[in-house]
Amino acid sequence: MTNIPTSERHHVPWPTFGWLCRRPISFLAFGFGIGLLRPGSGTWGTLLAFGLWWPMQHWIAEPWLGALVVLAALAGIWICAVAGQALAVADHVGIVWDEIVSMWLLLWLLPDNIWVAVAAFVLFRVFDTAKPPPIAWLDKRYKGGLGIMLDDWVAALYAGILVAVGWYWILPIWHGVA
């Protein structure tokens, strides 16, 4: 399996939709095929997370929804590893399961509010793309399924902290002053 530097991850062979359909785990890792969209496959994957989240949160009871999100996050280590091995690329940019699940974690843990969700989306994409420390270090240090998932979990953590600070501390102060 090839370890490709982050800056060169877009210069790898891309699978076809048919190839993904013949490999269910890769199909899942590529967000049901949305990871094939370029440019910005990670952003497309994060948008898919939104599209899937809204019906999920209304159709699945809260305790089960939380269990599903945690299970999807943990299973993502295996899902992304299998897809990376099938492609012979440790962290193919088209694998978007990490973005999907990380966005679900944010949406599950943060208040159910459209502005919170939009802020979480924007901040998550900024952190996932810019890879501030230690995200870049984790991205280089850990490969395979864990590496694919781990840097996105930390990007989600950063986004979640900033959104929570804004929602619980800055917004109430601003409303009290305004």
C-alpha positions as CSV (number, residue, x, y, z in Angstrom):
1,M,0.0,0.0,0.0
2,T,1.4,3.4,-1.0
3,N,1.8,6.2,1.6
4,I,1.3,9.3,-0.4
5,P,2.1,12.7,1.0
6,T,-1.0,14.8,1.7
7,S,-0.1,17.4,-0.9
8,E,-0.1,14.6,-3.6
9,R,-3.2,12.7,-2.6
10,H,-5.2,14.1,-5.5
11,H,-2.7,12.6,-8.0
12,V,-3.7,9.0,-7.6
13,P,-5.8,6.7,-9.7
14,W,-9.5,7.2,-9.1
15,P,-11.8,4.2,-9.0
16,T,-15.0,4.1,-11.1
17,F,-18.5,4.0,-9.7
18,G,-18.8,0.4,-11.0
19,W,-15.6,-0.6,-9.2
20,L,-17.1,0.8,-6.0
21,C,-20.4,-1.0,-6.5
22,R,-18.6,-4.3,-6.7
23,R,-16.9,-3.6,-3.4
24,P,-19.5,-2.8,-0.7
25,I,-17.0,-1.6,1.9
26,S,-15.3,0.7,-0.6
27,F,-18.7,1.9,-1.7
28,L,-19.4,2.8,2.0
29,A,-15.9,4.4,2.4
30,F,-16.6,6.6,-0.6
31,G,-19.9,7.8,0.8
32,F,-22.0,5.7,-1.5
33,G,-20.0,7.1,-4.4
34,I,-20.0,10.8,-3.5
35,G,-16.3,10.6,-2.8
36,L,-15.8,10.3,-6.5
37,L,-16.9,14.0,-7.0
38,R,-14.0,16.4,-7.6
39,P,-12.9,18.8,-6.6
40,G,-13.6,18.8,-2.9
41,S,-14.6,15.2,-2.2
42,G,-14.2,15.8,1.5
43,T,-16.6,18.7,1.3
44,W,-19.1,16.6,-0.7
45,G,-18.8,13.9,1.9
46,T,-19.5,16.4,4.7
47,L,-22.6,17.7,2.8
48,L,-23.8,14.1,2.5
49,A,-23.5,13.8,6.2
50,F,-26.0,16.6,6.5
51,G,-28.3,15.1,4.1
52,L,-28.3,11.8,5.9
53,W,-28.4,13.3,9.4
54,W,-31.7,15.2,9.3
55,P,-33.8,12.1,8.5
56,M,-31.7,9.9,10.9
57,Q,-32.3,12.2,13.9
58,H,-36.0,12.2,13.3
59,W,-36.4,8.5,12.6
60,I,-34.0,7.0,15.1
61,A,-34.5,7.4,18.9
62,E,-31.7,9.4,20.6
63,P,-30.0,6.6,22.5
64,W,-29.9,4.4,19.3
65,L,-28.7,7.4,17.2
66,G,-25.8,7.9,19.6
67,A,-25.0,4.2,19.5
68,L,-25.1,4.3,15.7
69,V,-22.8,7.3,15.4
70,V,-20.2,5.8,17.8
71,L,-20.4,2.4,16.0
72,A,-20.0,4.1,12.6
73,A,-17.0,6.0,14.0
74,L,-15.3,2.9,15.3
75,A,-16.3,0.8,12.3
76,G,-14.8,3.6,10.2
77,I,-11.3,2.5,11.2
78,W,-11.9,-0.9,9.5
79,I,-14.0,0.5,6.6
80,C,-11.3,3.0,5.6
81,A,-8.5,0.5,6.1
82,V,-10.2,-2.0,3.8
83,A,-10.9,0.6,1.1
84,G,-7.4,1.9,1.3
85,Q,-6.0,-1.6,0.9
86,A,-8.3,-2.2,-2.1
87,L,-7.1,0.9,-3.7
88,A,-3.4,0.4,-2.7
89,V,-3.4,3.9,-1.4
90,A,-3.2,4.4,2.4
91,D,-5.4,7.6,2.5
92,H,-7.2,8.1,-0.8
93,V,-8.7,11.5,-1.0
94,G,-12.0,10.0,-2.3
95,I,-12.5,8.1,1.0
96,V,-15.0,10.3,2.8
97,W,-16.4,8.0,5.5
98,D,-14.2,9.9,7.9
99,E,-15.8,13.3,7.0
100,I,-19.3,11.8,7.2
101,V,-18.9,10.2,10.6
102,S,-17.0,13.2,12.0
103,M,-19.8,15.5,11.0
104,W,-22.3,13.2,12.5
105,L,-20.4,13.3,15.8
106,L,-20.6,17.1,15.7
107,L,-24.3,17.2,14.9
108,W,-25.0,14.6,17.6
109,L,-23.0,16.3,20.3
110,L,-23.9,20.0,19.6
111,P,-27.3,21.7,20.0
112,D,-29.8,21.0,17.4
113,N,-29.8,24.4,15.7
114,I,-29.3,25.2,12.0
115,W,-26.8,28.0,12.7
116,V,-24.8,25.7,15.0
117,A,-24.8,23.0,12.3
118,V,-23.6,25.5,9.6
119,A,-20.9,26.9,11.9
120,A,-19.8,23.3,12.7
121,F,-19.7,22.4,9.0
122,V,-17.6,25.5,8.1
123,L,-15.2,25.1,11.0
124,F,-14.8,21.4,10.5
125,R,-14.0,21.9,6.8
126,V,-11.4,24.6,7.7
127,F,-9.7,22.4,10.3
128,D,-9.8,19.3,8.1
129,T,-8.3,21.2,5.2
130,A,-5.8,23.4,7.0
131,K,-4.7,20.6,9.3
132,P,-3.4,22.8,12.2
133,P,-1.2,21.0,14.9
134,P,-1.5,18.3,15.9
135,I,-3.8,17.3,13.0
136,A,-1.0,17.4,10.3
137,W,1.2,15.4,12.6
138,L,-1.5,12.8,13.2
139,D,-2.1,12.7,9.4
140,K,1.6,12.0,8.8
141,R,2.2,9.7,11.8
142,Y,-0.8,7.4,11.6
143,K,-1.7,5.5,8.4
144,G,-4.4,3.1,7.4
145,G,-7.9,3.2,8.8
146,L,-7.0,4.7,12.2
147,G,-5.0,7.5,10.5
148,I,-7.8,8.3,8.1
149,M,-10.3,8.6,10.9
150,L,-8.1,10.2,13.6
151,D,-7.2,13.5,11.9
152,D,-10.9,14.1,11.2
153,W,-11.9,13.3,14.7
154,V,-9.5,15.9,16.0
155,A,-10.7,18.4,13.3
156,A,-14.2,17.8,14.6
157,L,-13.1,18.2,18.2
158,Y,-11.6,21.6,17.3
159,A,-14.7,22.7,15.5
160,G,-17.0,21.4,18.3
161,I,-15.0,23.3,20.9
162,L,-15.2,26.6,19.0
163,V,-18.9,26.2,18.2
164,A,-19.7,25.2,21.8
165,V,-17.8,28.3,23.1
166,G,-19.7,30.5,20.7
167,W,-23.1,28.9,21.5
168,Y,-22.8,28.6,25.3
169,W,-20.6,31.6,26.2
170,I,-20.2,34.2,23.5
171,L,-23.8,34.2,22.1
172,P,-25.4,34.6,25.6
173,I,-23.0,37.5,26.5
174,W,-23.7,39.2,23.1
175,H,-27.4,38.9,23.5
176,G,-27.2,40.3,27.0
177,V,-25.3,43.3,25.8
178,A,-27.1,43.9,22.5
